[in-house]
Amino acid sequence: MLLRPLLRRAAAAASSGGTRATALPDPPAALASLLLASRSYAKAKGGGKPASSTSNRGKVRAKDPRGGASADDADGDEFAGGGGGDDLDAEFELPTDPLPPTYDPALDVGPGGRPLFAFTDTFGSFAHRNANVYVDFTLDQWNAMLPEGLPAGMMKEFQETRRCAVMVRKSFLDLRDNFRRIVDPAVTTNLKDIKKQIVLDGPRSCGKSIALAMLVHWARTEGWLVFYVPQGKDWTHGGFFYRNTYSDLFDTPIQAAKILQDFLKYNETRLLQLPCQIFEPIPLGEGAGVGKMKGADTVEMPEGSTLYDLIQTGITHTHASVGVVVRLRKELSLVKDVPVLFAIDQYNSWFTFSEFQEPVTVRSCRPIHAKELTMVNAYRSMLHNDMMVGAFSHSTAVGKLRQELPDVPSDARLMFPRYTLEEAETVCYYYMR
């Protein structure tokens, strides 16, 4: 871009009879080769198609900061036209597809000459002395372990770096070891520091959601039963809502059906082995867009049913979906054969108002708080003996919450830190790689 002002000044000098125009050197070879390489890469990525045939996604366009065509563009027409219409303002596609799984030992160098990558299938093998390294799973591996979905920040990192790698931080290892000590007494060192309920808080984009996703990945490789909610805000936004006449709370059957489907994706095999322990009738509510069921108010699970059968009942019958989600919460608290972990991302969205509004008069409505939603009311509380971790998401813009939250132990909040100097150095090595 520095070349255009030089050409403009040279043309002005030539028109005024000056002699500097004849002394102006040709464009530097390095700059010309760089421009050629960038255009060649853009053309190769687009398969030789013209820019007008590409989509708007991931495009970069050089233009004047004021939003219109700059004077430099007009002055550089001859220079741009010399390339057969290949001007500097041509749009090109940013590469977003993952890089091939190749390994170059010359690039596997981190701070102090240590390896930058660790080759493993689980986060369980890391000790604190092995922290600050990257684990490079494929996107298929991530989707297989977390079929409910990946955090938006993690997906953005994967797209921008074109690798599905995450750094193993000491703060994550502390979180992992906290829950590991609860289940495995052999590694317990200090019982008073163990917390069964944790709320991850901290600055925006410090890695809370990624740490939670890594914790779910580790727990599932250990054989745990994990109820993972990657987007807690979805529980309070979108779809139908109805007031339940029995509980006086609001049911959201569309969200309930999706929750059951997501929970079944990874845990189906385990749920087939876990029997139901509660056989009280499950109340029926209104179905999604179909109203109440005529002639029935409850549904009962037969003797010998498994948790898989319970979930299938909620998926098959929309009137029972919300009641099944609530019953599932109680059933999971009674499971003793396998460790159970509740992992809720965007947990702070359960402490503010939902998207729903209830009509009060002909011209006014009142906002419905998240605690008035049946499913949120059943899963939000941390005042129990189950293992549960919730991560705040400040990118959801739900507002600042008070320090002491209802239904949450006073010592549950854990401030998740930003990068340390050592971690930041590792990140720089990774990005430079």
Rosetta blueprint (number, residue, H / E / L):
1 M L
2 L L
3 L H
4 R H
5 P H
6 L H
7 L H
8 R H
9 R H
10 A H
11 A H
12 A H
13 A H
14 A H
15 S H
16 S L
17 G L
18 G L
19 T L
20 R H
21 A H
22 T H
23 A H
24 L L
25 P L
26 D L
27 P L
28 P L
29 A H
30 A H
31 L H
32 A H
33 S H
34 L H
35 L H
36 L H
37 A H
38 S H
39 R H
40 S H
41 Y H
42 A H
43 K H
44 A H
45 K H
46 G L
47 G L
48 G L
49 K L
50 P L
51 A H
52 S H
53 S H
54 T L
55 S L
56 N L
57 R L
58 G L
59 K E
60 V E
61 R L
62 A L
63 K L
64 D L
65 P L
66 R L
67 G L
68 G L
69 A L
70 S L
71 A H
72 D H
73 D H
74 A H
75 D H
76 G L
77 D H
78 E H
79 F H
80 A H
81 G H
82 G L
83 G L
84 G L
85 G L
86 D L
87 D L
88 L L
89 D L
90 A L
91 E L
92 F E
93 E E
94 L L
95 P L
96 T L
97 D L
98 P L
99 L L
100 P L
101 P L
102 T L
103 Y L
104 D L
105 P H
106 A H
107 L H
108 D L
109 V L
110 G L
111 P H
112 G H
113 G H
114 R L
115 P L
116 L L
117 F E
118 A E
119 F L
120 T L
121 D L
122 T L
123 F H
124 G H
125 S H
126 F L
127 A L
128 H H
129 R H
130 N H
131 A L
132 N L
133 V E
134 Y E
135 V E
136 D E
137 F L
138 T L
139 L H
140 D H
141 Q H
142 W H
143 N H
144 A H
145 M H
146 L L
147 P L
148 E L
149 G L
150 L L
151 P L
152 A H
153 G H
154 M H
155 M H
156 K H
157 E H
158 F H
159 Q H
160 E H
161 T H
162 R L
163 R L
164 C L
165 A E
166 V E
167 M E
168 V E
169 R L
170 K H
171 S H
172 F H
173 L H
174 D H
175 L H
176 R H
177 D H
178 N H
179 F H
180 R H
181 R H
182 I H
183 V H
184 D L
185 P H
186 A H
187 V H
188 T L
189 T L
190 N L
191 L H
192 K H
193 D H
194 I L
195 K L
196 K L
197 Q E
198 I E
199 V E
200 L E
201 D E
202 G L
203 P L
204 R L
205 S L
206 C L
207 G L
208 K H
209 S H
210 I H
211 A H
212 L H
213 A H
214 M H
215 L H
216 V H
217 H H
218 W H
219 A H
220 R H
221 T H
222 E L
223 G L
224 W L
225 L E
226 V E
227 F E
228 Y E
229 V E
230 P L
231 Q L
232 G H
233 K H
234 D H
235 W H
236 T H
237 H L
238 G L
239 G L
240 F L
241 F L
242 Y E
243 R E
244 N L
245 T L
246 Y L
247 S L
248 D L
249 L L
250 F E
251 D E
252 T L
253 P H
254 I H
255 Q H
256 A H
257 A H
258 K H
259 I H
260 L H
261 Q H
262 D H
263 F H
264 L H
265 K H
266 Y H
267 N H
268 E H
269 T H
270 R H
271 L H
272 L L
273 Q L
274 L L
275 P E
276 C L
277 Q L
278 I L
279 F L
280 E L
281 P L
282 I E
283 P E
284 L L
285 G L
286 E L
287 G E
288 A L
289 G L
290 V L
291 G E
292 K L
293 M L
294 K L
295 G L
296 A L
297 D L
298 T E
299 V E
300 E L
301 M L
302 P L
303 E L
304 G L
305 S L
306 T E
307 L H
308 Y H
309 D H
310 L H
311 I H
312 Q H
313 T H
314 G H
315 I H
316 T H
317 H L
318 T H
319 H H
320 A H
321 S H
322 V H
323 G H
324 V H
325 V H
326 V H
327 R H
328 L H
329 R H
330 K H
331 E H
332 L H
333 S H
334 L L
335 V L
336 K L
337 D L
338 V L
339 P L
340 V E
341 L E
342 F E
343 A E
344 I E
345 D E
346 Q L
347 Y H
348 N H
349 S H
350 W H
351 F H
352 T L
353 F E
354 S E
355 E E
356 F E
357 Q E
358 E E
359 P E
360 V L
361 T L
362 V L
363 R L
364 S L
365 C E
366 R E
367 P E
368 I E
369 H E
370 A H
371 K H
372 E H
373 L E
374 T H
375 M H
376 V H
377 N H
378 A H
379 Y H
380 R L
381 S L
382 M L
383 L L
384 H L
385 N L
386 D L
387 M E
388 M E
389 V E
390 G E
391 A E
392 F L
393 S L
394 H H
395 S H
396 T H
397 A L
398 V L
399 G L
400 K L
401 L L
402 R L
403 Q L
404 E L
405 L L
406 P L
407 D L
408 V L
409 P L
410 S L
411 D L
412 A L
413 R E
414 L E
415 M E
416 F L
417 P L
418 R L
419 Y L
420 T L
421 L H
422 E H
423 E H
424 A H
425 E H
426 T H
427 V H
428 C H
429 Y H
430 Y H
431 Y H
432 M H
433 R L
